[in-house]
Amino acid sequence: MAFKFTDENFKSEALTSDKPVLVDFYADWCGPCKMMAPVIDELASEYEGTVKIGKLNVDENPETTRTYRVMSIPTMIIFKNGEAVDKVIGVVPKDVLKEKIDAQK
């Protein structure tokens, strides 16, 4: 199951993580986001213990959304050592995300 990021826990859970982190910026009303949801959950299971994978609802967490200039959803941003190191916008195959995650491990 994907981790739930919020404005309140983002710094402690994503930016100070000792593992790479993939954050899916999404909204409940977003059709393409719903298409990506099962992929994000699968990746969270596959990388459990090595990469933290979670979701951040853009409607409920405007501060973090604004900080990372998320204009389109879904947007997946990979963080490593507190820095955004890669970004994918839109619906993409699982393999694309896996490649980007593996490049950060």
C-alpha positions in Angstrom: 0.0 0.0 0.0 1.3 3.4 -0.9 2.3 5.8 1.8 0.1 8.9 2.4 2.1 12.1 2.2 0.7 15.4 3.6 2.0 19.0 4.0 2.6 18.2 7.6 4.7 15.0 7.2 6.4 15.8 3.8 9.7 17.0 5.2 10.1 14.2 7.8 8.9 11.4 5.5 10.1 12.4 2.1 12.9 14.9 2.4 14.8 13.4 5.2 14.3 9.7 4.1 17.5 7.6 3.9 15.9 5.9 0.9 14.8 7.2 -2.5 11.2 8.4 -2.4 8.6 8.5 -5.2 5.7 10.9 -4.6 2.6 10.7 -6.8 0.8 14.1 -6.8 -2.8 13.3 -7.6 -6.5 14.3 -7.0 -9.5 12.0 -6.3 -11.4 13.6 -9.3 -8.6 13.1 -11.8 -9.2 10.3 -14.3 -5.6 9.8 -15.3 -4.6 9.7 -11.6 -7.1 6.9 -11.1 -5.4 5.0 -14.0 -2.0 5.4 -12.2 -3.2 4.4 -8.7 -2.9 0.6 -9.2 0.6 1.1 -10.7 1.7 3.2 -7.7 0.3 0.6 -5.3 2.1 -2.3 -7.2 5.4 -0.3 -7.1 5.0 0.4 -3.4 4.7 -3.4 -2.8 7.6 -4.3 -5.0 10.0 -1.8 -3.6 8.9 -2.1 0.0 11.9 -1.6 2.3 14.1 -0.1 -0.4 12.2 2.8 -1.8 9.4 4.8 -0.1 6.5 5.2 -2.5 3.4 7.2 -1.8 0.8 9.7 -2.8 0.0 13.3 -2.0 -3.5 14.7 -2.7 -2.9 18.1 -4.3 -6.3 19.4 -3.2 -5.6 18.6 0.5 -2.0 19.6 0.5 -1.5 22.9 -1.5 1.7 23.9 0.2 3.8 21.0 -1.0 2.1 21.1 -4.4 3.0 24.7 -4.8 6.6 24.2 -3.5 7.3 21.7 -6.3 5.3 23.6 -8.9 3.0 20.8 -9.8 0.7 22.2 -12.5 -0.5 18.9 -14.1 -1.6 15.7 -12.5 -0.6 13.0 -12.1 3.0 14.1 -11.6 5.4 11.7 -10.0 8.5 13.2 -8.5 11.5 11.1 -7.3 13.4 12.6 -4.3 16.9 11.5 -3.2 18.7 13.0 -0.2 16.1 15.7 0.1 16.3 16.8 -3.6 13.9 16.3 -6.4 16.0 14.3 -8.9 13.5 13.2 -11.5 9.9 13.9 -12.6 7.3 12.2 -14.8 4.1 13.9 -15.8 1.0 12.0 -17.0 0.1 8.4 -17.4 3.1 6.3 -18.1 3.7 2.5 -18.2 5.0 0.9 -15.0 8.3 0.1 -16.7 9.1 3.8 -17.2 8.7 4.4 -13.4 10.7 1.3 -12.6 13.6 2.5 -14.7 13.6 5.9 -13.1 13.4 4.4 -9.6 16.1 1.9 -10.3 18.4 4.7 -11.5 18.2 6.3 -8.0 18.9 3.1 -5.9 
